[in-house]
Amino acid sequence: MSSPSVTVRGNSRHAVVIGGSIAGLLAARVLHDRFDKITIVDRDTLPDAAAPRRGVPQSRQLHGLLASGTAALEELLPGITEELVDEGAPRGDLQKDALWYLDGHLMRQAESGLIGIAPTRPLLEHVIRRRVAASLPGVTVMDACEVTGLVMDRRGDRVAGVRLCRPGVNAQEYEMSTDLVVDASGRGSRAGVWLSELGFPTAPESMIRVDMVYVHRHFRSEPGLLDGKLAVSFTASPGQPRSANVLRQEGGRFSLALTGMLGEEPPTDPDGMLAFAESLGAPQIVELMKTAEPLSEPAKMRYPRSVRRHYEKVGRQPEGLVVLGDALCSFNPVYGQGMSVAAMEAVLLGALLRDGVENLPRRFYRSAAKLLDTPWALSAGGDLRFPEVEGKRTPMDKLMNRYLDRYRRAATVDAGLGRTLLGVINLLEPPTRLLSPSVVLRTLRTKPASAR
């Protein structure tokens, strides 16, 4: 098909971002420091307000922002935390203002200094889009438009543009030239297919199948419910592949998520949802479901597997293309890592761009692999606790799981152990912190409370 060409003229440098969600918007934010023109392309017609959208079906579900993600967002967009609070997003201490049921054991509450903020996914995306797409000069959004492929330079070793198409009766592909393409199109990324069609090797993948199903519903926030707490979290454990989370969010509402894995599927009728919650052992969640007014119909979502694409292991890859966000690594959503890791990857990309764009893909993938190692190990380790989940396990893994079982029970008594665990979960401290001599000694010396 012959196609017209759109070229950015003059000496300006141009970057194209595929995907206008959180990862793409934050990538555009750091590209703005280096490029004169940034074009964000998204298949959706993007809303003007904070609202779920078709291209991000999970936007209707409960999302969490880790403390590390909040810090990364603040680094990229100073003042955004207060802006979200002004929009109504609640904020609180992640240990004092939340109830954490770990394998049925209620973590002891105490002041931790770890501050969490709880916007809905649509509000967070809306505020970021307002700060990036509507406020930064040179940033343009092309919504209702699809990237259908990559355009290579004459030598065939650098991505020099993208092919675009606006759906419609007379849809026609055309090309847009660019100095850099960032693929932030999420789990449905086509980058691997495009590269394979161009003769480049396929990136190896790590995959963990969890077959998760989660059901979300909003409830009106009533006085006294949750005793003013920000959140309640009940985690799944071997033999109990069910979990539930409640988060206080803007608009005077609670977000409830019921989750099942490995064949467990939360129902969507009110009685079935209540029975599912009653099977867990978190009375605060049951009370909310019995007394609070529902504000939305239940919405179901499936997540079959976590996938990590190892572009850092590919020997030959083109210049001019970087893949990040869920397109690079898609985490089990129950751990709430995706948005935070995307923000951390954007910070990393910005730092690498200060040294220019040459050899950027290889430099980014090498550094991103180190960044991803910890959250991937935490989520994979959590999933591989379940014997039904396929994956390699070593005798050391079994020993570590026994220690962590003891650790969770000890955290019902020792608030300091809970603070350390939350630091690791929030990607502020390395997992090795759980094995420091002083922490191990406290874990082994603490007489655990019984399960509640």
N, C-alpha and C positions, 0 to 999 in steps of 0.2 A: 504494500500500500504506500503510495507516495504521500508525504505528509509535510505540511508547512513547518517551518522552524522558527522558534522564538529564542532570541539570543540576547543576553545581557551585554550591552555595548559599553565601550570605554574601558577604563582601567579598573573599574570596580570588581571586587571579588564576590562571587555569588555562591551561596550554599542552598541546597534543597533538603528539607526535612520531610520524610515520608511519615505521616501520622501526626495529628494535632492533639493528641492526648497529653498526659502529664509528662511522659518521657520525651516526647517530641517538643513540647513547649519549653522544657528546661534545657534541652539541647539547643534550641533556637536562642535561648537567653545567653548561653556561653559563646555561641557562634557570633552573636552580635558584637562581641569584643574584638573579633578578628575580621569579620566580613562586612562589606558595605551593604549587601542585600541578602536577605534570607527569605526563602519562599517555603511556607509550610503547606503541604498538600494533604488533604484528608477526604475520604470518600463520603463522609457525613455532611449534611447541612448543619453546621455548628450552631447551637442555640445561643441567644443573646443573654440568657439568664442561667442560673444554676439549675440544671435539669438533666435527668438521665438521657442518654441518646443511643440510638440503634447500634452504632459502631462500637460501643463499649457496653455490651449487654450486662456485664458484671457491675456496671455503675449503680444498678438498683440494689446491690448487695452491700452488706456492712463492710467497710474498709477501715483499717487501722494504720496510723502513722507512728512509726517508731521514733524514739527520742533522737536517734541518729538522723533520721529523715527530716525531723523538724530542724535540727541544726544545719543540715545541708541546704534546706530550703531557705533558711534565714541567711546563709552565706551567699546564696545566689540572688535572693530577692529580699534585701534587708527591710525589716518592718512587716513582713508578710504575716508573722505570727499575730501581731496586734491587729492587723487588718482582718484576719480570720476571726479573732475574738470579737472585734467590732461587728462582724457579720453574724455573731451569735454562737460561734463554735465554742463549746465548753473547754475548760483547761483545768488540769489538776495534777496532783502528785501521783505517780503511777503505782506507788505502794500504799500510801496512806488513803488515797481516794478511790481505790479499786479493790475488788475481792478476787483473789486468784485461787481457784480450786485446781491443784496439781495432782492428778491421779486420785482425786477425791479428798485430798488433804488441803485444808484452807491455810494458805500462807499467812504468817503473822503480819499485821498491818503496822506500819511505822513511817515516819517521815524519811523519804529516800533522797530527795533533791532531784529526782528524775521527773521532769515535767512533761506531761503529755497533752496534746491538743486533739480534739475530736470533731473535725468537720466531716460532713458527708463527702463522698467522692465527687458528686456534681458541684458542690460548693468549692472544694479545693481546686478542681480543674477550672472552674469559672474565674476564680480570683487569680490564678496563675495566668490564664489566658488574657485577662484584663491587664495584668502587669506586663506581659510579654508582647502579645499580638496587637494590643490596642495602644500601647504606650511607647514601645521602642521604635525609633525611626529606622526605616529600611526593612522592617519585618512585615511580610505580606502573607495573608492566609488565602489559599485557594481551596474552598470547601466544595463539596459535591463534585469532586474531581478525583480520578484514580490514576496512580502510577502503574503502568502496565509492563514496564521493562526498563532496562538500563541501556545507555548508549556509550559505546567505547570510543576511545581516540583511535587514530589511524594505526598506531603500533599495537593496539589491542591489550595494553597493560595498564590502562588508567580509565576509570569511569569519567566520562566527559559530559554526561547529561542523562536525562530520564525521558521516557516516553509517557505521554499523558493522554487521558481520554475523559471527556465529560459524558456520562451516560445520557442517552436520549435517542430519538428516532434517527437522527443524522449524525450519530457519534462518529468521530474521526480522530485517529491518533495524531499527535504532533509531538515534536521534540522541544525540550528546554535544555539549554546548555548550562553547565554548572562547574564549579571548581571542586565541590565536595558534595557528596550525598550522605545523609545520615538516615538510616532506616530505623525508625522508632514505631513501626506499624504493629507491634504487639505479637501475640501468639500466632497469628495468621501470616507472619512475614513470608514473602516470596523471595527474599534475597538468595537463599540457598538454591532454589530452582533456577533463578535467573543466572546465577554464577555457573551452575552446572551446564546450562544451555550455552554459555559462552566458553565452555571448555575448562573451567577452573575446578579444582578438587572440591568435593563435598566435605563440609566440616563434620567431624565425628560428634556424636551426641551421647550424653549421659541421660538416662531416663529412669524415672521411678513411677510405677503405676500405682495410684492410690484409689482410683474410682470414687472420688468424693462427690457427694450431692449435698447442696446446702440450700436451705429455704429461709428467706428473709421476710420480715414484716415490720412496719413502723407502728408504734403505739404512742399515745399521748402521754406526756410526762405529767404525772399527778404528784401533788405534795406528799412527801413521806415515802414514796417508792424508792427503793434502794438506799434509804436513809441518806439521801443526798450524794451517794457515791457516783463517780464518773462511769464505772464499768464493773461488770461481773463476767468472769471467764471461767468456764469449766472445760478442762482439756480431756481429750480422748486418751485412752491407755489400753495396753494389751488386755483383751477380754471385754473391753468396753469401748467399741469403736464409734462412740457417739460423743458429741461435744456441743456446747452452746455458748454464745457470747451475747451480752447486752452492752450497748454503749449509748451514753447520753449524748445527743447531738443537737445542732441548732434547730430552731423552729419549735421548741417545746416538745421534743419527741425523743423516744428511745428507738434505737435500731436493734432488732433481735435477729440473730442468725442461729438456726439449728442445723447441725452438720452430722452427716453419717458417712462412713467410708467402708470399703471392702464389702459392699452389698447392703449395708444399712442405708435406708433412704427415708429421710424425714417426710411425714405426710404434709399435705397442704390444707386439710380441713381443720378447723379450730380444735375439735375434740382430739383429733389425732396428734396435732402439734403439742397440745397440753400433756397428753399421755407420754409423748416422747420426752418432754422436759421433765416430767415427774419421775422418769426412769433414771435420771442422772443423780440428783442429790444436791442441787443448788436451790434452796427454798426461795431465795430472792427472785430468781427468774420465774419460778412457778407463780409466786404472788403477783408479779407484774402481769403475767399472761391472764390471770384470773380477774384482775381488777382494773387494768388500764384499758382505755378505749382504743381499738385498732384504728389506724389512720390509713392503711393501705391493704390491698389484697396480698396474700402470700405470693412471693416470686421465687421460682425454683431455678437453680443453676447447677450445671455439672462440670466437674473438672477431672478428666480421666488420669492425667499424668503430669508430673513435673519434667521439664526438659531443659537441659543445658547444652548449648551449642559451643563446641570448642574451636572457635576460629583461631585461637592462639596456636593450635596444633597444625594448621594448614600451612604447607610449605610455600605454595604459590598462590598469591591473591592480588587483586588489582589495587592500585592506589586509587584514592578518591572515593572510597566507600567505607563507612563505619556503621556497624550494627550494634544497637544497644537496647536497653529496657527488656521487656518480655520477649522481644525478637532474639535477644541474646541468651537470656535465661528466664524461664518462667517457673516461679516457685509455687508450691502448695499454698493456696491462699489462706489456709487456717493459721499460718505463722505471721501473716501481716507484713511481709518483707518487701513486696513488689514495688510500691510507690517509693519507699525509703531508699531502696537500692538504686532505683532509677535516678533519684536526686543525687545520690553519691556518685553514680557514673557520670552525671552531668558535671559535677565538680571536677572529677578526674579529667574529663574531656577538655574542660576549660584550662586546666593546668597544663595539659600536653600541648594545647594549641599555642601556648606562649612560646614554644620552640618551633612553631611553624607547622605546615601541613605535610611536609615531605615525610614519607614513611609513617604517616599517622596511623593507618590501620594496624600495622604490626605493633607499634608502640602502645596503642590503645588496648588491643586485645591482650597483650602481655601483662599490662598493668591491671586491666579489668579482671583477668583470671585470678590474680591475687586478691582483688577486692571481693570477688564472688566466692572464693574458697570458703570463707567463714559462714556466710548465710546459707550456702548450699550444704555445708557440713551439718549445720544445725537442723535444717529442715529434713535433709536426707536421714540424719541420725534419728530424728523424731519419728519418721515414717518407718524406718527399718526396725524400730522396736517391735512392730507388729509382725509376728511370724508369717502372716499371709502375704506380706509385701515382698516381692522378689528383689534380691540384691545380695551382694557379697557381705558376709559377716565373719569376723575373726574372733578368736577367744578373748582378745583384748576388748572387743566391742561388748561381749557379754559381761565381762568384769566391770566395764565402765557403766553399763546399764544398771548393774546391781548397786554400784556406788551412787548413781544418780537417784535411784529409788530411795536409798537411805537419805540422800541430800534433800529431796523434796519433803520427806517426813520431818527431817530436822528443821526445815524452814518454817514449820508450823510453830516452832518455839523460838528459834533464833532469827530475829528480824534482819540481822546483818547478813545471814546467808541468803535471805530473800532479796535483799538489796543487790548482792553480788550476782545472783541469778538474773535479775531484771536487767542489770548492766550488760550481761552477756546477750540476753534475748534481744535487747535494744541495740546491739552491735556497737556498743560503746566500750566494751572490754572484750579481750580475746577469750575463747572458751578455756584456754589453759588457766585462766584465773580461778576456775572452779577446782583446780588441782594444785593450787599453791599450798605449801605445807601448813600454813595457819588455817586455811579454809578446810582442808582435809581433817585436821585435828579437831576443829570445832564440829564438823559433821559427825565424826566418829564418837565424840564425847557427849553430844546432845542426845538426851533421851527423847525420842520422837513422840509427838502427840498421836493419839489414835485417830484413824480415819473418821471423818465427820459425815 
